[in-house]
Amino acid sequence: MYDVMLAETVTIHGHEGDEIEAYAARPMGPGSFGGVVVIHHMPGYDEATKEIARTFAVHGYNAVLPNLYHRDAPGANPDDAAAAARAKGGVPDERLVGDVAGAAAYLRGLTSSNGKVGVIGYCSGGRQSVLAACSLPLEAAVDCYGAFVVGTPPEGMPLKVGPIKHLIKDLTCPLLGLFGADDQYPSPDQVAELEDELKAHGKTYEFHSYEGAGHAFFNVNRPAYRPEAAMDGWQRIWNWYGTYLS
């Protein structure tokens, strides 16, 4: 078996046709593969999120990670780019949808694509994953502890976004949600409120909350990392995408 993958920096066309940087990873074996748009967390387009893209390639998916901060600080390191984006209140929702649409088009255009594309996001990217899944034709979505799908940022937080619960009626694909029971944003009550909205609109979803885990429990480079929750979460992601993207 030809067990090789290719990972590289590419250019894609994002919102309004803008050329933006992205990181692509894909298996080099024979066959056709589902695609995953990876939405980075608020700290930005960094090594940890590029590793996630490579993980999808190892597991048999084409993955692309758009640099959502490309316009805010072209060529800057991830920390400086994230600071520039935070100073502007984060990525505008319309621009995010356009960039994910461009990333999905890139994936569908690969000769190894099976035509199916999902999306996944972490932290602010979790909210953006839900936003994309309510705005674009996709086959599957994963929300990893996305803050402010329900509720608004507290006073003093740099992220300037509003809740998007009202968009759930437009959700185009099945949604997997993975949350920490000790998280504040989203809190267990906010997760429950989102679940009620999904039920009210008859959407296909699956939610899991992990006791003893807070925000960013997937992040191996942070004290918040919770190995048992992360390993179980990854298995649920593989099952989810195996069902809807294969």
C-alpha positions, 0 to 999 in steps of 0.5 A, a space after each residue: 500500500 502506497 502510504 504517502 501524503 503531500 502537505 504544502 502551502 497553496 493559494 485559493 480564491 476566497 471571499 469575493 475572489 480574493 487570493 489567500 494563503 491556505 495549507 493543503 494536505 492529502 493522501 497520495 494513494 489511489 482512490 477518491 477521497 472526501 474533503 475537509 475544510 479545517 477552520 483554525 482557532 482564534 490564535 490563528 493559522 498555526 502549527 497546531 492547526 496545520 498538524 490537524 490538517 495533516 492528521 486528516 490526510 493520514 486518515 484518508 481525507 483531502 484537507 485544506 486550512 484557509 488562512 482566515 487572517 491573510 488579509 489582516 497581516 499578510 506574511 506575518 507570523 501567526 501571533 502577530 496575524 491573530 493580534 491584528 485580526 483581534 484588533 478588528 474584532 475577528 473575521 467578519 461572518 460574510 468573509 468567513 463564508 466566502 473563504 470556506 466556499 473557496 476552500 470547498 471549491 478547491 477540494 472539490 476540484 482535486 482529481 482525487 475528490 469524491 465530491 463530498 466536503 465537510 467542515 470542522 472548526 475549533 474555538 471561534 472556528 467551531 462557531 464558524 463551522 456552524 455558520 458555514 454549514 448553515 450558509 453553504 451546501 456541505 455534507 457534514 460539519 463538526 463544531 469543537 466547543 464553538 463559542 457564541 453560536 448561542 449567546 454574545 461575547 462578554 464585555 472586554 472580549 476582543 471577538 465582536 460577533 453575534 449569536 447565529 442560533 437563528 440560522 440553524 433552520 438553514 443547516 444544510 448537513 448533519 452536525 457533530 458537536 464536541 464540548 467540555 462540560 467545564 467550559 464557559 463559552 459555550 457553557 452547558 446551558 448554551 449547548 443545551 439551548 443549541 440542541 433544543 434549536 436543532 431538535 425544533 428544526 428536525 436537524 440531524 445532529 449528535 452532541 457529546 460533552 466531556 466531564 472534567 474538560 474545558 475549552 480547548 481540550 483537543 489542543 495538545 500544546 495547552 494545559 487544557 488538553 484532556 487526552 481521554 476526551 480528545 481521543 474519544 472526540 477524534 474517534 467520533 469525528 472519524 465515525 462521523 466523516 466515515 458516515 457522511 464523507 466516504 
